[in-house]
Amino acid sequence: MWAQRVLTLEECIDIALQSNLSIKRAKNQAEIAKAQYTQSKFNFLPSLSASARHNWFEGLAFDQTSGSLVNTTTLGGGGSVGAGLTIFDGFSNIYGMQRAKANSEAAEEAVKGSILSTQTSIVAAFLQVITTKENLKMQQETLELLNGQLDREAKRESAGVGNMEQVYNFRSQIAQQQLTIVNLSNNLETAKLTLLQLLLLDPTEEYSFEGITVNDAELEEEIEAYGEVYTKSLEVSPSVRSAELSLEASEKAMKIEKFNWMPSISMNAGYGTTWSSNLRNPNDGSVLDLSTQFETNAAKSASLNMTIPLFNNFRNRTNLQTSKIQVLNSQLALEQAKNDLTNQVQQAYLNLVNAKTTFVAAKQSKVNLDQSFQFSQTRYENGTIDFVTYLTSLVNKNRGDLELIRSKYLILLRQFILDIYKGELMEPSTN
């Protein structure tokens, strides 16, 4: 039998960042955007082309020697090379390169945003597993306590100093506790399955998850001022940065459309030659040699061209209007990204403050409830209180224990999420 593989939170995050499909898609899009940015640089280079052709013709043709039409088969062909260079295109290449650069950087920020989202999901799912696991452990300890009390009460009843009612009361409470444990065990398996699915791991294999140890002093540390937290989050926020770069790309696209009315200047040069089986020497009427034809029929060309757009059915006007609206939409998207970040950081910060406050109260409550339970247990064993009073004290103690556990892990969860927004959570492994 294979031993269980134990995973820590850091390992879970590392696995998720390497296997998450959303991150992989975002990286693929970033590679596409990077290639497009590289191509925008190559657009400044001249273009080169070469061509070759071979012709076959059979039919009537005019024969220069006899001065009449003859039925003939003609072979012909040729080849050429050419080069072209855009000297000025209304700044389209320049702004196009700047737009492609902004799009490439925005795609990289989208990868970071996907990583942030994945980290948040893994942290929440992992802590759900650990919290449920701790709750289950606590309920099992309570079951052991009840079993001990049942054993004691059964012995007292056998000795004639107890009664069967108390025995049945403990048996009933133990049955309820066992049901609670079964439900918690099911919840734990569900939480594990959710986490394994996020990690894209095989749920049929055995995994266990290592809890997070932290001392009370760390849990009670003061939080950074909200202004500092928000400033850090704004500086590193992938969603805000991506929105800023998308706005920059939209502005460059608008400039391209704005200058489309300008003339374009280009330069072309070419060299080519042709040959034909019908081409003859004018002196003796013999067919010219192939190498001689290439030399004789060589053609060279060069040109400087200017194209002025006069009217294109208002397409430039429409495209410019559209690009302006795209800029406005990008500005709104940036504003929305900042608003979303503000709301998220405010909520995460408040949740952490509340979790710390709850922890302090739960810690003090647990001390009092433990003392109360010890006192009730002693009095019950001495026969000065009834079972209902004892059971109420035990339930209150369990609730106090659970509330303390929850408050501890809530602090960890809220702190992790806040660290994610600040860009301080661990980076994916490069191994």
C-alpha angles and dihedrals in degrees: 000000000000118000118242117265110234116215127194124206091257091052091048091052091047092051092048094050091052097045106029110121095210090057091048091051091048090051091050090052089049090053090051091050090048091052090049090051090051090049091052088061092049089054088080092062122094120258122240128195140171132194139185133185141185122199132198123192131175123182144065116339135169113259111212093201098054096026093228141099115271134181105248145160114230127196121193144156147151146186140219144183125208141181132198133189128190108220098179130003103170092277091294094133093046096049090038090058091048091049092049090050092052091047091050092051090045089054090052089052089050088058090053090048091053089049091051092050091048092049091052092050093048094048092051093046093045094050090047088058093047094045092050090045092053091047090051091050091051092049091050090053088051089051090053089051092051091047089053091050090048091052091049093047092047090053091049090050091050090051090052096245097098137047137238092238091069090046091053090045090057092045090052092048091047090052090052091047091051090052089051089052092049091051091047091048089054090047090050092052090049091050091049091050091051091052094045090050090053088050092046089232125148107264091204090070121082117258133166128187126227116228125234116253118209132157125234092249090063092047091052096049115125118258123240116261112275092240091058092046093050093046091053092046092050092050095054102029108130092199093054093043091047090051090050092052092046088054090051090050091050091051091052090049089053091052090052090055092043093058097041089101091066121100121258124223124203139167127216134186132179146174125199146154139195138203137193134190088224096057109110139186107263091216102056104005094242121144111264117245114254095240090048091053093053090053095043097045098044114136128195126191141179131175143176111211134194123188120194117194107221104166132352104170093277092293092135091051093049093045091050092051090049093049091051090054089048089055090051090050090050090051090051090048090053092049090048091050091053092047091049091049091049092051093046095048092044091051094045091048093048091046090054092048091050092046091054091048090049091049093055091049093044091049092054091042091053091055091054094043092049091051091047092050093049089051092047092047091053092047092047092051088050090050097241096120132039129246095259092057091047092048092049090054091049092050091049090050091051091050090050092050092048093047091052092050092048093048091052094051092041088059090050092047094048092045093049091050092048090049089052091055089049091050093242101120119107119284121235116273117260093208 
